[in-house]
Amino acid sequence: AGFITLAATLSVVPAVPVAGMALILGIDRFMSECRALTNLIGNACATIVVARWDKALDKDVLDKALRKSKTN
């Protein structure tokens, strides 16, 4: 979806040749995976921040879960 939007936007700009789109398509999959990882990390951090803000964060449970994930 991101590449389609980018291609539609860049097709209006005459300075970008169509061959350049193929180059962008080649790296778009890698960039999409990077965006997904960034979103995952951001959502995890935001969840912890909001839970702490609402005083609903149980630090013992969080520490136990993080230690468990390190051993697996």
The first five atom37 places (N, CA, C, CB, O) and aatype in JSON, in Angstrom:
{
  "aatype": [0, 7, 13, 9, 16, 10, 0, 0, 16, 10, 15, 19, 19, 14, 0, 19, 14, 19, 0, 7, 12, 0, 10, 9, 10, 7, 9, 3, 1, 13, 12, 15, 6, 4, 1, 0, 10, 16, 2, 10, 9, 7, 2, 0, 4, 0, 16, 9, 19, 19, 0, 1, 17, 3, 11, 0, 10, 3, 11, 3, 19, 10, 3, 11, 0, 10, 1, 11, 15, 11, 16, 2],
  "atom_mask": [
    [1, 1, 1, 1, 1],
    [1, 1, 1, 0, 1],
    [1, 1, 1, 1, 1],
    [1, 1, 1, 1, 1],
    [1, 1, 1, 1, 1],
    [1, 1, 1, 1, 1],
    [1, 1, 1, 1, 1],
    [1, 1, 1, 1, 1],
    [1, 1, 1, 1, 1],
    [1, 1, 1, 1, 1],
    [1, 1, 1, 1, 1],
    [1, 1, 1, 1, 1],
    [1, 1, 1, 1, 1],
    [1, 1, 1, 1, 1],
    [1, 1, 1, 1, 1],
    [1, 1, 1, 1, 1],
    [1, 1, 1, 1, 1],
    [1, 1, 1, 1, 1],
    [1, 1, 1, 1, 1],
    [1, 1, 1, 0, 1],
    [1, 1, 1, 1, 1],
    [1, 1, 1, 1, 1],
    [1, 1, 1, 1, 1],
    [1, 1, 1, 1, 1],
    [1, 1, 1, 1, 1],
    [1, 1, 1, 0, 1],
    [1, 1, 1, 1, 1],
    [1, 1, 1, 1, 1],
    [1, 1, 1, 1, 1],
    [1, 1, 1, 1, 1],
    [1, 1, 1, 1, 1],
    [1, 1, 1, 1, 1],
    [1, 1, 1, 1, 1],
    [1, 1, 1, 1, 1],
    [1, 1, 1, 1, 1],
    [1, 1, 1, 1, 1],
    [1, 1, 1, 1, 1],
    [1, 1, 1, 1, 1],
    [1, 1, 1, 1, 1],
    [1, 1, 1, 1, 1],
    [1, 1, 1, 1, 1],
    [1, 1, 1, 0, 1],
    [1, 1, 1, 1, 1],
    [1, 1, 1, 1, 1],
    [1, 1, 1, 1, 1],
    [1, 1, 1, 1, 1],
    [1, 1, 1, 1, 1],
    [1, 1, 1, 1, 1],
    [1, 1, 1, 1, 1],
    [1, 1, 1, 1, 1],
    [1, 1, 1, 1, 1],
    [1, 1, 1, 1, 1],
    [1, 1, 1, 1, 1],
    [1, 1, 1, 1, 1],
    [1, 1, 1, 1, 1],
    [1, 1, 1, 1, 1],
    [1, 1, 1, 1, 1],
    [1, 1, 1, 1, 1],
    [1, 1, 1, 1, 1],
    [1, 1, 1, 1, 1],
    [1, 1, 1, 1, 1],
    [1, 1, 1, 1, 1],
    [1, 1, 1, 1, 1],
    [1, 1, 1, 1, 1],
    [1, 1, 1, 1, 1],
    [1, 1, 1, 1, 1],
    [1, 1, 1, 1, 1],
    [1, 1, 1, 1, 1],
    [1, 1, 1, 1, 1],
    [1, 1, 1, 1, 1],
    [1, 1, 1, 1, 1],
    [1, 1, 1, 1, 1]
  ],
  "atom_positions": [
    [[0.82, -1.19, 0.0], [0.0, 0.0, 0.0], [0.86, 1.25, 0.0], [-0.93, 0.0, 1.2], [0.53, 2.25, -0.65]],
    [[1.97, 1.2, 0.73], [2.85, 2.36, 0.79], [3.5, 2.65, -0.55], [0.0, 0.0, 0.0], [3.64, 3.81, -0.94]],
    [[3.9, 1.58, -1.26], [4.53, 1.79, -2.56], [3.54, 2.34, -3.57], [5.12, 0.49, -3.08], [3.9, 3.19, -4.39]],
    [[2.3, 1.89, -3.53], [1.27, 2.39, -4.46], [1.05, 3.88, -4.24], [-0.06, 1.61, -4.27], [0.95, 4.64, -5.21]],
    [[0.98, 4.29, -2.99], [0.8, 5.71, -2.69], [2.0, 6.51, -3.16], [0.58, 5.92, -1.18], [1.85, 7.58, -3.74]],
    [[3.2, 5.99, -2.9], [4.41, 6.68, -3.33], [4.48, 6.77, -4.85], [5.65, 5.96, -2.79], [4.83, 7.81, -5.39]],
    [[4.14, 5.68, -5.54], [4.17, 5.68, -7.0], [3.16, 6.67, -7.57], [3.89, 4.28, -7.54], [3.46, 7.37, -8.55]],
    [[1.98, 6.74, -6.98], [0.97, 7.68, -7.46], [1.42, 9.12, -7.25], [-0.37, 7.44, -6.76], [1.18, 9.98, -8.09]],
    [[2.07, 9.37, -6.13], [2.55, 10.72, -5.85], [3.7, 11.09, -6.77], [2.99, 10.85, -4.39], [3.73, 12.19, -7.33]],
    [[4.65, 10.17, -6.94], [5.82, 10.47, -7.77], [5.5, 10.52, -9.26], [6.89, 9.45, -7.52], [6.24, 11.14, -10.02]],
    [[4.41, 9.89, -9.68], [4.06, 9.93, -11.1], [3.66, 11.33, -11.54], [2.91, 8.95, -11.39], [3.71, 11.65, -12.72]],
    [[3.27, 12.16, -10.59], [2.91, 13.54, -10.9], [4.15, 14.41, -11.08], [2.01, 14.12, -9.79], [4.13, 15.41, -11.8]],
    [[5.24, 14.02, -10.42], [6.48, 14.79, -10.49], [7.25, 14.37, -11.73], [7.35, 14.58, -9.2], [7.66, 13.22, -11.84]],
    [[7.45, 15.29, -12.67], [8.13, 14.91, -13.92], [9.62, 14.65, -13.75], [7.92, 15.99, -14.96], [10.24, 14.05, -14.63]],
    [[10.22, 15.07, -12.66], [11.66, 14.9, -12.47], [12.04, 13.46, -12.13], [12.15, 15.83, -11.37], [13.21, 13.1, -12.22]],
    [[11.07, 12.63, -11.73], [11.36, 11.25, -11.35], [11.02, 10.34, -12.54], [10.56, 10.82, -10.08], [9.85, 10.24, -12.91]],
    [[12.01, 9.67, -13.13], [11.73, 8.78, -14.26], [11.05, 7.49, -13.8], [13.02, 8.45, -15.02], [11.14, 7.11, -12.63]],
    [[10.39, 6.84, -14.73], [9.69, 5.59, -14.42], [10.69, 4.51, -14.0], [8.87, 5.11, -15.63], [10.36, 3.66, -13.17]],
    [[11.89, 4.52, -14.56], [12.9, 3.53, -14.19], [13.29, 3.66, -12.72], [14.15, 3.68, -15.08], [13.68, 2.68, -12.09]],
    [[13.18, 4.85, -12.19], [13.47, 5.06, -10.77], [12.48, 4.34, -9.88], [0.0, 0.0, 0.0], [12.8, 3.97, -8.75]],
    [[11.27, 4.14, -10.38], [10.24, 3.43, -9.61], [10.67, 1.97, -9.37], [8.88, 3.47, -10.35], [10.42, 1.43, -8.3]],
    [[11.31, 1.35, -10.36], [11.76, -0.03, -10.21], [12.81, -0.13, -9.11], [12.33, -0.57, -11.53], [12.82, -1.1, -8.35]],
    [[13.67, 0.85, -9.01], [14.68, 0.87, -7.95], [14.03, 1.0, -6.59], [15.67, 2.02, -8.18], [14.41, 0.33, -5.63]],
    [[13.04, 1.87, -6.5], [12.32, 2.05, -5.24], [11.57, 0.78, -4.87], [11.34, 3.24, -5.33], [11.52, 0.41, -3.69]],
    [[10.99, 0.1, -5.85], [10.27, -1.14, -5.59], [11.2, -2.21, -5.03], [9.61, -1.66, -6.87], [10.8, -3.01, -4.18]],
    [[12.45, -2.21, -5.49], [13.42, -3.2, -5.02], [13.72, -3.08, -3.54], [0.0, 0.0, 0.0], [13.94, -4.09, -2.87]],
    [[13.75, -1.88, -3.02], [14.08, -1.7, -1.6], [12.84, -1.5, -0.73], [15.01, -0.51, -1.43], [12.95, -1.43, 0.49]],
    [[11.67, -1.42, -1.34], [10.46, -1.16, -0.57], [10.13, -2.31, 0.39], [9.28, -0.93, -1.5], [9.63, -2.06, 1.49]],
    [[10.39, -3.54, 0.0], [10.1, -4.66, 0.9], [10.93, -4.56, 2.17], [10.37, -6.02, 0.19], [10.42, -4.74, 3.27]],
    [[12.23, -4.28, 2.02], [13.1, -4.12, 3.18], [12.63, -2.95, 4.05], [14.56, -3.89, 2.74], [12.58, -3.07, 5.27]],
    [[12.29, -1.84, 3.42], [11.84, -0.67, 4.17], [10.51, -0.96, 4.87], [11.69, 0.54, 3.23], [10.27, -0.46, 5.97]],
    [[9.66, -1.76, 4.25], [8.38, -2.12, 4.87], [8.61, -2.94, 6.13], [7.51, -2.89, 3.88], [7.93, -2.75, 7.14]],
    [[9.57, -3.85, 6.08], [9.9, -4.64, 7.26], [10.46, -3.75, 8.37], [10.89, -5.76, 6.91], [10.17, -3.96, 9.54]],
    [[11.27, -2.77, 8.0], [11.81, -1.83, 8.99], [10.69, -1.0, 9.62], [12.86, -0.9, 8.34], [10.7, -0.76, 10.82]],
    [[9.74, -0.57, 8.8], [8.61, 0.2, 9.34], [7.78, -0.65, 10.3], [7.71, 0.72, 8.2], [7.33, -0.16, 11.34]],
    [[7.59, -1.91, 9.97], [6.81, -2.8, 10.85], [7.53, -3.0, 12.18], [6.58, -4.16, 10.17], [6.89, -3.0, 13.23]],
    [[8.84, -3.17, 12.15], [9.6, -3.33, 13.39], [9.55, -2.06, 14.22], [11.06, -3.7, 13.07], [9.41, -2.12, 15.44]],
    [[9.67, -0.91, 13.57], [9.58, 0.36, 14.28], [8.21, 0.54, 14.92], [9.87, 1.53, 13.32], [8.12, 1.0, 16.06]],
    [[7.16, 0.17, 14.21], [5.81, 0.26, 14.77], [5.65, -0.66, 15.97], [4.76, -0.09, 13.7], [5.03, -0.28, 16.97]],
    [[6.19, -1.87, 15.89], [6.1, -2.81, 16.99], [6.79, -2.27, 18.24], [6.71, -4.16, 16.59], [6.23, -2.32, 19.34]],
    [[7.99, -1.75, 18.09], [8.73, -1.21, 19.23], [8.02, 0.01, 19.79], [10.17, -0.83, 18.81], [7.92, 0.17, 21.01]],
    [[7.52, 0.88, 18.92], [6.8, 2.07, 19.38], [5.53, 1.72, 20.14], [0.0, 0.0, 0.0], [5.23, 2.34, 21.16]],
    [[4.8, 0.74, 19.65], [3.57, 0.32, 20.34], [3.87, -0.3, 21.69], [2.78, -0.67, 19.47], [3.15, -0.07, 22.66]],
    [[4.95, -1.08, 21.77], [5.32, -1.69, 23.05], [5.72, -0.61, 24.06], [6.47, -2.69, 22.85], [5.31, -0.67, 25.22]],
    [[6.51, 0.35, 23.63], [6.92, 1.44, 24.53], [5.72, 2.27, 24.96], [7.96, 2.34, 23.85], [5.6, 2.63, 26.13]],
    [[4.84, 2.57, 24.03], [3.66, 3.37, 24.37], [2.76, 2.64, 25.36], [2.86, 3.72, 23.1], [2.17, 3.26, 26.25]],
    [[2.65, 1.33, 25.21], [1.83, 0.55, 26.14], [2.39, 0.63, 27.56], [1.77, -0.91, 25.69], [1.63, 0.79, 28.51]],
    [[3.69, 0.53, 27.68], [4.32, 0.62, 29.01], [4.16, 2.02, 29.58], [5.81, 0.25, 28.93], [3.87, 2.17, 30.77]],
    [[4.35, 3.04, 28.75], [4.23, 4.43, 29.23], [2.8, 4.71, 29.71], [4.61, 5.42, 28.11], [2.62, 5.3, 30.78]],
    [[1.81, 4.31, 28.93], [0.42, 4.57, 29.31], [0.05, 3.79, 30.58], [-0.54, 4.19, 28.16], [-0.64, 4.31, 31.45]],
    [[0.51, 2.55, 30.67], [0.22, 1.76, 31.88], [0.85, 2.4, 33.11], [0.74, 0.32, 31.72], [0.25, 2.43, 34.18]],
    [[2.06, 2.92, 32.95], [2.7, 3.58, 34.09], [2.0, 4.89, 34.43], [4.19, 3.85, 33.79], [1.83, 5.23, 35.6]],
    [[1.59, 5.61, 33.4], [0.89, 6.88, 33.59], [-0.42, 6.67, 34.35], [0.62, 7.54, 32.22], [-0.79, 7.47, 35.21]],
    [[-1.12, 5.59, 34.02], [-2.39, 5.27, 34.68], [-2.2, 4.54, 36.0], [-3.26, 4.43, 33.75], [-3.17, 4.14, 36.65]],
    [[-0.94, 4.36, 36.39], [-0.6, 3.63, 37.62], [-1.15, 2.2, 37.6], [-1.14, 4.38, 38.85], [-1.55, 1.66, 38.63]],
    [[-1.16, 1.6, 36.42], [-1.63, 0.23, 36.26], [-0.48, -0.73, 35.94], [-2.68, 0.17, 35.16], [-0.71, -1.92, 35.71]],
    [[0.74, -0.22, 35.92], [1.89, -1.04, 35.57], [2.38, -1.8, 36.81], [3.03, -0.17, 34.99], [2.74, -1.2, 37.82]],
    [[2.38, -3.11, 36.7], [2.93, -3.96, 37.76], [4.36, -4.3, 37.35], [2.05, -5.27, 37.98], [4.58, -5.15, 36.49]],
    [[5.32, -3.64, 37.97], [6.73, -3.81, 37.58], [7.23, -5.23, 37.79], [7.6, -2.84, 38.35], [8.07, -5.71, 37.03]],
    [[6.73, -5.91, 38.81], [7.16, -7.29, 39.05], [6.72, -8.21, 37.91], [6.6, -7.8, 40.38], [7.49, -9.06, 37.46]],
    [[5.5, -8.04, 37.46], [5.0, -8.85, 36.34], [5.76, -8.52, 35.06], [3.47, -8.62, 36.13], [6.09, -9.41, 34.28]],
    [[6.04, -7.24, 34.84], [6.8, -6.82, 33.66], [8.2, -7.41, 33.69], [6.86, -5.29, 33.57], [8.67, -7.96, 32.69]],
    [[8.89, -7.31, 34.83], [10.23, -7.87, 34.95], [10.23, -9.38, 34.73], [10.82, -7.55, 36.33], [11.11, -9.92, 34.05]],
    [[9.24, -10.06, 35.29], [9.14, -11.51, 35.13], [8.93, -11.87, 33.66], [7.99, -12.07, 35.99], [9.53, -12.82, 33.16]],
    [[8.08, -11.13, 32.97], [7.81, -11.4, 31.55], [9.05, -11.13, 30.7], [6.63, -10.54, 31.05], [9.34, -11.88, 29.77]],
    [[9.77, -10.06, 31.02], [10.98, -9.75, 30.24], [12.08, -10.78, 30.49], [11.48, -8.34, 30.59], [12.8, -11.15, 29.57]],
    [[12.22, -11.23, 31.72], [13.22, -12.27, 32.02], [12.86, -13.58, 31.33], [13.34, -12.48, 33.54], [13.74, -14.29, 30.84]],
    [[11.57, -13.9, 31.31], [11.12, -15.13, 30.67], [11.43, -15.1, 29.17], [9.61, -15.35, 30.9], [11.84, -16.12, 28.61]],
    [[11.23, -13.95, 28.53], [11.48, -13.86, 27.09], [12.97, -13.95, 26.78], [10.91, -12.56, 26.53], [13.34, -14.38, 25.69]],
    [[13.84, -13.54, 27.71], [15.29, -13.63, 27.48], [15.77, -15.08, 27.56], [16.05, -12.78, 28.51], [16.71, -15.45, 26.86]],
    [[15.14, -15.89, 28.39], [15.58, -17.28, 28.54], [15.08, -18.17, 27.42], [15.12, -17.82, 29.87], [15.65, -19.24, 27.2]],
    [[14.04, -17.77, 26.71], [13.49, -18.6, 25.62], [14.24, -18.41, 24.37], [12.05, -18.31, 25.38], [13.91, -19.03, 23.35]]
  ]
}
